[in-house]
Amino acid sequence: MIPWNLLDLDKALRTSWAADTCSPDNQADWQPGNPAWGHCDITSLIVNDVFGGDLMVGEVHLDGVQHGFHWWNRLPSGAELDLTREQFQHGQTVTAARVVKRPRGPLPRRWEEYLLLRERVTKLLGSIPEPA
């Protein structure tokens, strides 16, 4: 295995994001100019596959109205890592952060998109750890 670092993972994820891996709830608004849009959940799962730690989720608000949820990672060191934060380009805020438990086995939703994103990242980086 060739060693790689967080920058390599970040670049592989960014190269792999596309409309077909975007959340179905956000697909109509996905654009190449904002490739992180709709990818926070499955991106945070892949980061969790590689580094472990906690999955974080918060509520997304715009003008006082909730517009879904946002996912990111808390690494085992306690540092929080959010590789998709730049998707919020219209003044959205993320509140009510909490740790969520990763589901065992296939995800209840977004399984196909997760597998597709994981496959693309693996083609760029080589093997990455399986989910814990």
C-alpha positions as CSV (number, residue, x, y, z in Angstrom):
1,M,0.0,0.0,0.0
2,I,1.3,3.5,-0.9
3,P,1.0,5.8,2.1
4,W,-1.2,8.9,1.7
5,N,-2.4,11.7,3.9
6,L,-5.5,13.8,4.6
7,L,-4.8,16.1,1.6
8,D,-4.8,13.0,-0.6
9,L,-8.2,11.9,0.8
10,D,-9.6,15.4,0.5
11,K,-8.5,15.6,-3.2
12,A,-9.8,12.1,-3.9
13,L,-13.2,13.0,-2.4
14,R,-13.4,16.3,-4.3
15,T,-12.6,14.6,-7.5
16,S,-15.2,11.9,-6.9
17,W,-18.2,14.1,-6.0
18,A,-20.8,14.4,-8.7
19,A,-24.5,14.7,-9.3
20,D,-24.9,10.9,-9.1
21,T,-23.4,10.8,-5.6
22,C,-25.3,13.9,-4.4
23,S,-28.2,13.4,-1.9
24,P,-31.4,13.0,-3.9
25,D,-32.9,15.8,-1.8
26,N,-30.2,18.2,-3.2
27,Q,-29.6,16.8,-6.7
28,A,-31.7,19.5,-8.4
29,D,-29.4,22.1,-7.0
30,W,-26.1,20.3,-7.5
31,Q,-23.6,22.1,-9.7
32,P,-19.9,21.5,-10.5
33,G,-19.2,25.0,-9.1
34,N,-20.3,23.7,-5.6
35,P,-19.4,20.0,-5.8
36,A,-19.6,19.5,-2.0
37,W,-23.3,20.2,-2.1
38,G,-25.3,17.3,-0.8
39,H,-22.3,15.1,0.0
40,C,-21.7,15.7,3.7
41,D,-23.3,12.5,5.0
42,I,-21.5,10.0,2.8
43,T,-18.2,12.0,2.8
44,S,-18.2,11.9,6.6
45,L,-18.8,8.2,6.5
46,I,-15.8,7.6,4.3
47,V,-13.7,9.8,6.6
48,N,-15.0,7.7,9.5
49,D,-14.0,4.6,7.6
50,V,-10.4,5.9,7.3
51,F,-9.9,7.7,10.6
52,G,-12.6,6.4,13.0
53,G,-13.9,8.8,15.6
54,D,-17.4,10.2,15.9
55,L,-20.0,11.2,13.3
56,M,-21.4,14.6,14.0
57,V,-24.7,16.0,12.8
58,G,-26.3,19.4,13.1
59,E,-29.3,21.3,11.8
60,V,-28.9,23.6,8.8
61,H,-30.8,26.9,9.1
62,L,-31.2,29.7,6.7
63,D,-33.1,32.9,7.7
64,G,-34.4,31.1,10.8
65,V,-35.9,28.1,8.9
66,Q,-34.4,24.6,9.1
67,H,-33.2,23.2,5.8
68,G,-32.1,19.7,6.6
69,F,-29.0,18.4,8.4
70,H,-25.2,18.6,8.0
71,W,-22.7,15.9,8.8
72,W,-19.0,16.1,9.7
73,N,-16.4,14.2,11.7
74,R,-14.8,14.4,15.2
75,L,-11.5,12.6,14.9
76,P,-10.2,10.4,17.8
77,S,-8.0,13.3,18.8
78,G,-11.1,15.4,19.4
79,A,-10.4,17.7,16.4
80,E,-13.5,18.3,14.2
81,L,-13.0,17.8,10.5
82,D,-15.6,19.1,8.0
83,L,-14.6,18.5,4.4
84,T,-17.9,19.7,2.9
85,R,-18.5,22.9,4.9
86,E,-17.9,25.1,1.9
87,Q,-21.2,23.9,0.4
88,F,-23.0,26.6,2.4
89,Q,-22.6,29.7,0.2
90,H,-25.8,31.5,1.1
91,G,-25.4,32.3,4.8
92,Q,-26.6,29.0,6.2
93,T,-25.8,28.2,9.8
94,V,-25.3,24.8,11.5
95,T,-26.7,24.5,15.0
96,A,-27.6,21.8,17.5
97,A,-24.5,19.6,16.9
98,R,-24.6,16.1,18.3
99,V,-22.8,12.8,18.0
100,V,-24.7,10.1,16.1
101,K,-24.0,6.4,16.1
102,R,-23.1,4.9,12.8
103,P,-25.5,2.3,11.6
104,R,-24.2,-1.3,11.3
105,G,-24.3,-2.8,7.8
106,P,-25.9,-1.2,4.8
107,L,-27.1,2.3,5.4
108,P,-30.9,2.8,5.6
109,R,-30.6,5.5,2.9
110,R,-27.8,6.6,0.5
111,W,-26.2,3.1,0.4
112,E,-25.7,3.1,-3.3
113,E,-24.3,6.6,-3.4
114,Y,-21.9,5.8,-0.5
115,L,-20.7,2.7,-2.3
116,L,-20.2,4.6,-5.6
117,L,-18.3,7.4,-3.8
118,R,-16.2,4.9,-1.9
119,E,-15.4,3.0,-5.2
120,R,-14.2,6.2,-6.8
121,V,-12.0,7.2,-3.9
122,T,-10.6,3.7,-3.8
123,K,-9.7,3.9,-7.5
124,L,-7.7,7.1,-6.8
125,L,-6.1,6.1,-3.5
126,G,-6.0,2.4,-3.4
127,S,-7.6,0.3,-0.6
128,I,-9.2,2.2,2.3
129,P,-10.4,0.5,5.5
130,E,-13.8,-1.1,5.6
131,P,-16.4,0.4,7.9
132,A,-15.9,-0.6,11.6
